[in-house]
Amino acid sequence: MKKTAFFLIFCSNLVFGTEIKSIKFEGLKQLSPLIATEISGLRIGQTITGQNTNRAIIKLFEQGYFEDVYIKEENGNITIHVKEKPIIAKLDIEGVVTNDREAMEQIIGLRPGQTYDKVALNRVKQRVKQYYEVKGYFDTVVEVEEKPLNEDGSSLHLTVVVNRGENIIIKNVNLVGAKKLSYSSIEPSIANKQREIFGWMWGFNDGKLKITELPNDAARIKDEYMKRGYLEAEVSSPYLNAYMNNYSAELTYYIHEGDRYRVSEVSIQTPDFLDLDKESIIDDFKLEKGDKFNSNWLRRDIAKLENIVADKGYAYVEIYPDLKPNKEDNTVSINYIVNPKKEIYIRNVTISGNEKTADRVIRREMYLTEGQLYNRSDLVDSQNSLRRTGYFEDVQITETRVNENEIDLNVEVKEGPTGSITGGIGYGSGDGFLINGSISEKNIFGSGLGGHFSIEKSKDQLSTNIGLTNPRVYDSEWSLGGQIYLRNSDWNNYKDKTYGFSTTIGRKLGRYTNIFLTYEIEKSSIKGLDKYYEKAGYQNGDNLKSSLIPGISFNNTDDYFIPRSGLIASASLEYAGIGGNTKYIKTMANLNWYFGFKDYIGWDLIFRYRANAGYIFNDKDMPVNRKLFLGGLKSIRGFDGRSIPKKQICIDSGCKYIEVGGNKSFNNSFELSMPLIDRIKMRFVVFFDYGMIGDNSWNEEKRHSTGAGIEWTTAVGPLQLFWVKPFNKKPYDSANNFEFTIGTRF
């Protein structure tokens, strides 16, 4: 409309065919006349025509600075009159909660110093409404208050007032035609759920409408039918009846279920050059002949077959499941058609994000490098190996296709905190008040070397430790480390002063297995054992231990701090008696197994199982501080560390329970860990611990506990807080209901 008006003014004020003698501007403030003249395209000496003057007006408008532009001419002298848009001198946003403020500032996109454009602002209002509709809020109102800051109105104070709308609550989800499945069957998979009675409480469905998920829910419902073998199931698009007077809604799907199908045959169609053992692959499939059809199992089998072919170098293999239903007997045959495409080789491996860690430290963990044939298992193993180092908060390896036969790998790492300098006064649930100071670094100067020095004073102990480890000597498969330590312990019934030195040499065997050999020499002095300990066979005095400890360990987990798959296992045999006066043989074994459910249920739930076992041979002359004990965070939570077992010893003056330890022990834990506040890496965990220990039999003393807690990856290390209920507690047990620790692996 404005341009039409300008054109009429232009026609009534300009004489076509006149030569331009001068050009000047009226009302120009933000642009210089020289730049404005360049933009207009008009030049002195040109002849005035309808085309060049109209084009000049359009070009000036396109700059976004002007509300009004028109041209006057007198005797060849051109005057371009402009009215500039006001400038935003101050901008406030009101009515927006803190969590939405950053997003709202980006959506509005206005900044002090910009020109005020009402047309653009109307678009902003629509985007704000859409933003809240995506979050489930409807009828949002956006108003803009304009306050001139000077007389001519060229400077404005804008206030954008956002009145966020209301949530639409789904009261009912209707499945018309559904007989085989109920709402409870499809509820876990859909995003738009009906409100539950306690919808206001955490953990219950609040029924809030998620408008962007509506198109996907029908497919999710159909997939629930496909998981149960209903191949003919059809689900309509959702019909939403919203009542804006009370912001409630009903959601309806029309469903045709059909019959349930079983698998009659499974086959693989593949080129001969792949040389696949089809029979063994099919035997390993989840979905087999005779099973009820399950789309979820089908997808898992496709992924398994993809990985097998991709391990042969075919990174972009395509697999099509050809389903042929037989309606007469309600069976379906499955033929997996494999299209391997081209063999792929690695051209370049680039590394990014490692500000500290040397490239060679990263490359030595890679199982794929330049010139090699692509292998998907090697790619996944490389990523997991880097995560297991503990140097990185996150590791992603992305593929970029270069041509038909080559790809580049980009290893993107996000370095995590690998070192700390700490000191202070704290309180531990088992140790009481403690004073500590430590320096530790798992990745010294980015070299991969690990070192530590610590000193700590608690209620029962004063300890100091210094050590250095090279996990890959000269980037080889060999490792070497050593430490010197001192512990001065004041237990309930005796004092133990211990100092020693150990050195360990290790060697990688394959990708997940390490063997190691440790030599340790240690001197301890035990004082304060009373007559009850003496009767139990323990003596005060000095003990010198010189021992060799061969061992083996296995670790194929996918992360250092919070593993979601894989296991950690180790076993060792300590032979003490290479010199010294302490002789015994001790075997130790442990197992940690991790299983994540995210690929199966879409939720980051992790199951963990931990088990530890120990057995001591020839412990006749073993000092009490070498025995096996249970209790504490690493065995049975809720019972004090080293407090199980206790044994009653009686002499003439009375009886007393003393901490005597055992020569055989077993303990295990079952845990479920789930996200609590994902953005700060805080998780909720529930657990059950069980253990047994004894001298003559494994189950002389049995204890168990259960509880819940919080796991939180903080800047100073993993933090664990547990609320514990100990069971099978004896009157002489030392127990508690709260335990915490910081700095240990989950």
Secondary structure, DSSP 8 states (H G I E B T S, - for coil): -HHHHHHHHHHHH--TT-B--EEEEES--SS-HHHHHHHH---TT-B--HHHHHHHHHHHHHTT-EEEEEEEEETTEEEEEEEE--EEEEEEEES--HHHHHHHHHHH---TTSB--HHHHHHHHHHHHHHHHHTTEES-EEEEEEEESSTTS-EEEEEEEEE--EE-EEEEEEEET-SSS-HHHHTTT-SS----TTTTSTTS---B--GGGHHHHHHHHHHHHHHTT-TT-EE---EEEEETTTTEEEEEEEEE-----EEEEEEEE--GGG---HHHHHHT-SS-TTSB--HHHHHHHHHHHHHHHHTTT-TT-EEEEEEEEETTTTEEEEEEEEE-----EEEEEEEES-SSS-HHHHHTT-S--TT-B--HHHHHHHHHHHHHTSSEEEEEEEEEE-SSSEEEEEEEEEE---EEEEEEEEEETTTEEEEEEEEEESSGGGSS-EEEEEEEE-SSEEEEEEEEEESSGGGSSEEEEEEEEEEEEE-SS-EEEEEEEEEEEEEEETTTEEEEEEEEEEEEEEE---HHHHHHT---EEEEEEEEEEEEEEE--S-SSS--EEEEEEEEEEEEEEEES--EEEEEEEEEEEEE-HHHHSS--EEEEEEEEEEEES-TT--GGGSB-B-STTSSTTB-TT-B-EEEEEETTEEEEEE--BSEEEEEEEEEEEEEEGGGTEEEEEEEEEEEEESSSTTSEEEEEEEEEEEEEETTEEEEEEEEEEES--TT--B-SEEEEESS--
